[in-house]
């Protein structure tokens, strides 16, 4: 049975097509249906109230369905919400659809089979979006509860990541594991160049939103077992355990650099682009191991170089 309260938006520059879709959804029992005649209008409406399911024509003037998808995903990232996106298309082929899936599209409905595909696709979208948004809500509640626990001195209240003390403890744990079991330890510092200027321009509220957005994006970019923490107002730390030093090279972390630098972050003061630098210090147990402070200092030195040359800078620790 359909969920009458499911929020749906139909985005199509063809009024007849929108009317046909809206009538089919209304006859099925859906009550919260909104319409937009362009991608730009849809984004304005989403700013006011999000939806669970977005049905959009792939081919639209000014901004097509894929460009709209990118904008919606950026909005979702900022609001901690998930919008299930279905594109209406006459395009065929695995290559075309594969590209769209890579860009964040969830499903397709063929315009030639609209009458057969529309309602089953919406039923599935309802289940998926409801599950994801329920989990996001539970995560928000868990984060709030964690921040109130006595152990919050290990948690950064702004981003819900570990704080500087947490990073130091985990770096020590990783170094001890390398000492006893082998492998290599990589300590990365991910900094915001001109952070103080951003903070003055944005104000504390929007700057904290920027930090939270960076934290969420980093969590999507790192491996599940990597350790991510916020050290201060301008720097995050990433601690990874690798099989050997050959994996502790800039190319292994270029995806992080591009993920932070190539796409802006949404804040209440508008979209903000940052120039992020990454400095890395690595070591293994063949020559002994440094202390946490020594490795962190080396990473800070590499971060300073990264601000100058715009690259991921790395150094291997060597005993003096």
C-alpha positions as CSV (number, residue, x, y, z in Angstrom):
1,X,0.0,0.0,0.0
2,X,1.3,3.5,-0.8
3,X,2.3,5.8,2.0
4,X,0.0,8.9,1.5
5,X,2.4,11.1,3.4
6,X,5.4,10.4,1.2
7,X,6.8,13.7,0.0
8,X,7.3,13.7,-3.8
9,X,8.5,16.4,-6.2
10,X,8.0,16.2,-10.0
11,X,10.5,18.3,-12.0
12,X,9.7,18.5,-15.7
13,X,9.6,21.5,-18.1
14,X,6.7,19.8,-20.0
15,X,3.5,20.6,-18.2
16,X,1.6,17.8,-19.8
17,X,4.1,15.2,-18.6
18,X,4.0,16.6,-15.1
19,X,0.2,16.5,-15.1
20,X,0.1,12.9,-16.2
21,X,2.5,11.9,-13.5
22,X,0.8,13.9,-10.8
23,X,-2.6,12.4,-11.7
24,X,-1.2,8.9,-11.5
25,X,0.3,9.5,-8.1
26,X,-2.8,11.2,-6.8
27,X,-5.0,8.3,-8.0
28,X,-2.6,5.9,-6.2
29,X,-3.3,7.8,-2.9
30,X,-0.2,10.1,-2.6
31,X,-1.1,13.5,-1.1
32,X,2.2,15.4,-0.7
33,X,3.1,16.1,-4.4
34,X,4.8,19.2,-5.5
35,X,5.8,20.3,-9.0
36,X,8.6,22.4,-10.5
37,X,8.9,23.4,-14.1
38,X,12.7,23.7,-14.0
39,X,15.7,22.5,-12.0
40,X,16.2,26.0,-10.6
41,X,12.7,26.2,-9.3
42,X,13.1,22.7,-7.7
43,X,16.2,23.8,-5.8
44,X,14.3,26.8,-4.5
45,X,11.5,24.6,-3.2
46,X,13.9,22.1,-1.7
47,X,15.6,24.9,0.3
48,X,12.2,25.5,1.9
49,X,11.2,21.9,2.5
50,X,13.0,18.7,1.5
51,X,11.3,15.8,-0.2
52,X,11.8,12.0,0.1
53,X,11.5,11.3,-3.6
54,X,12.5,13.5,-6.5
55,X,11.2,12.6,-10.0
56,X,13.1,14.6,-12.6
57,X,13.3,14.7,-16.4
58,X,16.8,13.9,-17.6
59,X,16.7,16.4,-20.5
60,X,15.8,19.9,-19.4
61,X,17.0,23.3,-20.5
62,X,19.6,25.3,-18.5
63,X,20.2,22.5,-16.0
64,X,19.6,18.8,-16.8
65,X,18.7,16.0,-14.5
66,X,22.3,15.0,-13.8
67,X,23.3,18.6,-12.9
68,X,20.2,18.8,-10.7
69,X,21.2,15.5,-9.0
70,X,24.6,17.0,-8.1
71,X,23.0,20.1,-6.6
72,X,20.5,18.0,-4.6
73,X,23.3,15.7,-3.3
74,X,25.2,18.8,-2.1
75,X,22.1,20.0,-0.4
76,X,21.5,16.6,1.2
77,X,25.1,16.6,2.5
78,X,24.6,20.0,4.2
79,X,21.2,19.1,5.7
80,X,22.0,15.5,6.7
81,X,19.0,14.3,4.6
82,X,18.7,11.8,1.8
83,X,16.6,12.4,-1.3
84,X,15.8,9.4,-3.5
85,X,16.3,10.6,-7.1
86,X,14.6,9.0,-10.1
87,X,15.3,10.3,-13.6
88,X,12.7,10.1,-16.3
89,X,14.4,9.2,-19.5
90,X,14.2,7.9,-23.0
91,X,17.9,7.1,-23.0
92,X,19.1,3.5,-23.1
93,X,22.3,1.7,-22.6
94,X,24.3,0.5,-19.6
95,X,27.1,3.0,-20.2
96,X,24.7,6.0,-20.1
97,X,22.9,4.7,-17.0
98,X,26.2,3.7,-15.3
99,X,27.4,7.3,-15.6
100,X,24.2,8.5,-14.1
101,X,24.5,6.1,-11.1
102,X,28.0,7.3,-10.6
103,X,26.7,10.9,-10.4
104,X,24.3,10.0,-7.6
105,X,21.0,8.9,-9.4
106,X,19.1,6.2,-7.6
107,X,16.8,4.8,-10.3
108,X,15.3,5.4,-13.8
109,X,11.9,5.3,-15.3
110,X,11.6,4.9,-19.1
111,X,9.2,7.3,-20.6
112,X,8.0,4.6,-23.0
113,X,6.9,2.4,-20.0
114,X,5.8,5.1,-17.6
115,X,2.4,3.6,-16.9
116,X,3.9,0.3,-15.9
117,X,7.0,1.5,-14.0
118,X,5.9,4.6,-12.1
119,X,4.1,3.2,-9.1
120,X,6.4,0.2,-8.5
121,X,9.5,2.5,-8.6
122,X,7.8,4.9,-6.1
123,X,7.0,2.0,-3.7
124,X,10.6,1.0,-3.8
125,X,11.8,4.6,-3.4
126,X,9.6,5.0,-0.3
127,X,11.1,2.0,1.4
128,X,14.7,3.0,0.7
129,X,14.4,6.7,1.5
130,X,12.4,6.0,4.7
131,X,15.1,3.6,5.9
132,X,18.0,5.9,5.1
133,X,16.4,8.9,6.7
134,X,15.5,7.0,9.7
135,X,19.1,5.8,10.1
136,X,20.3,9.4,9.7
137,X,17.9,10.5,12.4
138,X,19.1,7.8,14.7
139,X,22.7,8.8,14.0
140,X,21.9,12.4,14.9
141,X,20.3,11.3,18.2
142,X,23.3,9.0,18.9
143,X,25.7,11.9,18.2
144,X,23.8,14.2,20.5
145,X,23.8,11.5,23.3
146,X,27.5,10.8,22.8
147,X,28.3,14.5,23.2
148,X,26.6,14.6,26.5
149,X,28.4,11.6,28.0
150,X,31.3,11.9,30.4
151,X,33.6,10.7,27.7
152,X,32.9,13.7,25.6
153,X,36.4,15.0,26.2
154,X,37.4,12.5,23.5
155,X,34.7,13.8,21.1
156,X,34.6,17.0,19.2
157,X,31.1,18.5,19.7
158,X,31.1,20.4,16.4
159,X,31.8,17.5,14.1
160,X,31.2,14.4,16.3
161,X,34.6,13.2,15.3
162,X,37.3,12.5,17.8
163,X,39.2,15.5,19.2
164,X,42.9,16.2,19.6
165,X,43.2,14.0,22.7
166,X,41.5,11.1,20.8
167,X,43.8,11.5,17.9
168,X,46.9,11.4,20.1
169,X,45.6,8.2,21.8
170,X,44.8,6.5,18.5
171,X,48.2,7.5,17.0
172,X,49.9,5.9,20.0
173,X,47.8,2.8,19.6
174,X,48.7,2.5,15.9
175,X,52.4,3.0,16.5
176,X,52.3,0.2,19.1
177,X,50.5,-2.0,16.7
178,X,53.2,-1.3,14.0
179,X,55.9,-2.1,16.6
180,X,54.4,-5.4,17.5
181,X,52.9,-6.6,14.3
182,X,54.6,-4.7,11.5
183,X,53.1,-2.6,8.8
184,X,53.3,1.2,8.5
185,X,51.7,4.1,10.2
186,X,50.5,7.1,8.2
187,X,49.6,10.3,10.0
188,X,48.0,12.9,7.8
189,X,47.1,16.4,8.7
190,X,44.4,18.0,6.6
191,X,44.3,21.7,7.0
192,X,42.3,24.7,5.8
193,X,44.6,27.4,4.4
194,X,43.6,30.9,5.6
195,X,41.2,29.3,8.2
196,X,41.2,32.4,10.3
197,X,40.1,34.6,7.4
198,X,37.3,32.1,6.7
199,X,36.2,32.3,10.3
200,X,36.2,36.1,10.3
201,X,34.2,36.3,7.1
202,X,31.7,33.6,7.9
203,X,31.2,34.0,11.6
204,X,31.3,31.2,14.2
205,X,28.0,29.6,13.2
206,X,28.7,29.3,9.5
207,X,32.3,28.3,10.1
208,X,31.3,25.5,12.3
209,X,28.9,24.4,9.5
210,X,31.9,24.4,7.2
211,X,33.9,22.2,9.6
212,X,30.9,19.8,9.9
213,X,30.5,19.6,6.1
214,X,34.2,18.8,5.8
215,X,34.0,16.2,8.5
216,X,31.0,14.5,6.7
217,X,32.8,14.5,3.3
218,X,36.0,13.1,4.8
219,X,34.0,10.3,6.5
220,X,32.7,9.4,3.0
221,X,36.2,9.5,1.5
222,X,38.3,7.5,4.1
223,X,38.3,3.8,4.7
224,X,36.0,2.4,7.4
225,X,38.8,1.5,9.8
226,X,40.8,4.7,9.3
227,X,40.8,7.1,12.3
228,X,39.6,10.6,11.7
229,X,39.7,13.4,14.2
230,X,39.5,17.2,14.4
231,X,42.5,18.7,16.0
232,X,41.5,22.4,16.1
233,X,39.7,25.1,14.1
234,X,41.8,24.6,11.0
235,X,43.1,21.0,11.0
236,X,41.8,17.4,10.8
237,X,44.0,14.4,11.5
238,X,43.7,11.0,9.7
239,X,45.6,8.0,11.1
240,X,45.8,4.9,8.9
241,X,47.5,1.6,9.3
242,X,49.0,0.3,6.0
243,X,50.7,-2.9,5.0
244,X,54.0,-1.2,4.2
245,X,55.5,2.2,3.5
246,X,54.9,1.8,-0.3
247,X,51.3,2.6,0.4
248,X,52.1,5.8,2.3
249,X,52.6,7.9,-0.7
250,X,50.7,11.1,-2.0
251,X,48.9,9.2,-4.8
252,X,47.2,7.0,-2.2
253,X,45.4,10.1,-0.7
254,X,44.9,12.3,-3.8
255,X,41.2,11.4,-3.7
256,X,41.0,13.2,-0.3
257,X,42.7,16.3,-1.7
258,X,40.4,16.4,-4.7
259,X,37.3,15.7,-2.7
260,X,37.9,18.7,-0.5
261,X,39.2,21.2,-3.0
262,X,37.0,20.6,-6.1
263,X,33.5,21.0,-4.6
264,X,32.2,23.8,-2.3
265,X,30.6,23.3,1.0
266,X,27.1,24.6,1.8
267,X,26.7,26.9,4.9
268,X,24.0,29.3,6.0
269,X,26.2,32.1,4.5
270,X,26.2,30.4,1.1
271,X,28.6,28.0,-0.6
272,X,32.2,28.1,0.6
273,X,35.2,26.8,-1.3
274,X,38.3,26.0,0.7
275,X,41.9,25.4,-0.2
276,X,42.8,22.3,1.8
277,X,46.3,21.1,2.2
278,X,47.5,17.6,3.2
279,X,50.7,16.8,4.9
280,X,51.7,13.3,5.8
281,X,54.3,11.6,7.9
282,X,54.9,7.9,7.8
283,X,57.0,5.3,9.6
284,X,57.5,1.6,10.0
285,X,59.4,-0.5,12.6
286,X,62.6,-1.2,10.6
287,X,64.4,1.8,12.0
288,X,62.6,2.1,15.3
289,X,59.5,4.2,15.8
290,X,59.1,7.9,16.8
291,X,56.7,9.1,19.5
292,X,53.4,10.6,18.7
293,X,54.6,14.2,19.1
294,X,57.5,13.7,16.7
295,X,55.4,12.1,14.0
296,X,52.8,14.8,14.4
297,X,55.4,17.6,14.1
298,X,56.8,16.0,10.9
299,X,53.2,16.0,9.5
300,X,52.8,19.7,10.4
301,X,56.0,20.5,8.5
302,X,54.6,18.7,5.4
303,X,51.3,20.5,5.8
304,X,53.1,23.9,5.6
305,X,54.7,22.8,2.4
306,X,51.4,21.6,1.0
307,X,50.0,25.1,1.5
308,X,52.8,26.5,-0.6
309,X,52.7,24.0,-3.5
310,X,49.1,22.8,-3.5
311,X,50.1,19.1,-3.4
312,X,49.8,16.2,-1.0
313,X,53.2,16.4,0.7
314,X,54.7,13.3,2.4
315,X,57.8,12.4,4.4
316,X,59.1,9.3,6.0
317,X,60.4,9.5,9.5
318,X,64.1,8.9,9.9
319,X,65.9,8.6,13.3
320,X,68.4,11.3,13.9
